[in-house]
Amino acid sequence: MKIINIQSLNELKLDGERVVALGLFESMHRGHKKVIEHTVNLAIDNKMVATVVTVSKPVNKAGLPIFSIDHKLELMDSLSVDEVIVIEMNDEVRLSLSDDFINLLKNIGTSKVVSGSDYRFGYKGAGDVNLLKNNFDTEVQDFELEEQEKVSTTLIKSYLSKGKIKHANSLLGYNYYIKGTVEQGKQLGRTIGVPTANVYPDISPLATGVYLTKTTVFDNHYRSITNIGYNPTTGDGRLSIETYIGDGFSSNIYGQEIKVEMIEKIRDEVKFGSLDELVARLKLDIKYMEETNYENC
């Protein structure tokens, strides 16, 4: 998949004809996937380039971001997109008129457009699907629904912030996950018999607590338990994601990237009165992990 980064709506011109998916695609949920998959199929049928046009970050969106732009690009690549044009959200772009965006689409050879019905663009969201239809052959995808409720990034963020992982995963259409490089921590887990792989994100949209997870390392999948939070019993106040990897895993993975998929929140983060209390609780968490059927996770 080709990635084209631009700083201005006026700087890009491309040859060829394109079917273009438009959207923030902030959470890459089921509705976003539907738009992109339809774009790819149209491009194949019409022998055109399947293109996604998106922005590097949303403007004035509430809550913490669900995914980094790199994670979004990875998910787009898995859907067989040919290219993604990423517009850097700077002051010039934020103040650009909707006509400037229309001109960008024309300059990249857009023949067909696919978007959600609520897609807006241009300064203060002045542009909408009606303006797209006035300029291009445009197909508008209906909202995805979950129990009569619109599948949306806002709703997914709400579920993640409350630890309602199963609800969020249902709307996403896959398990919410975090990727990161394993760093060396205090190694306290090793001394108490529960070694963990530690990742230190700057921010996380997830509620703090202990989660049932599935961890991928070296392309292999393992049952796991993950604590997201600040380790009130032994920590230094730094946000961390600490994962105990089960199934007999014992390799040294410092410096390796791991993928941690969230399955279910088990409990809140707790400050224990002693290390013995902490170890006893961790053993119960691990027992729960070992007794869980992961086949459908």
Secondary structure, 3 states (H helix, E strand, C coil): CEEEEECCCCCCCCCCCEEEEECCCCCCCHHHHHHHHHHHHHHHHHCCEEEEEEECCCCCCCCCCCCCHHHHHHHHHHCCCCEEEEECCCHHHHCCCHHHHHHHHHHCCEEEEEEECCCCECHHHCECHHHHHHHCEEEEECCCEECCEECCHHHHHHHHHCCCHHHHHHHHCCCCEEEEECECCCCHHHHCCCCCEEECCCCCCCCCEEEEEEEEECCEEEEEEEEEECCCCCCCCCCEEEEEECCCCCCCCCCCEEEEEEEEEEECCCCCCCHHHHHHHHHHHHHHHHHCCCCCC
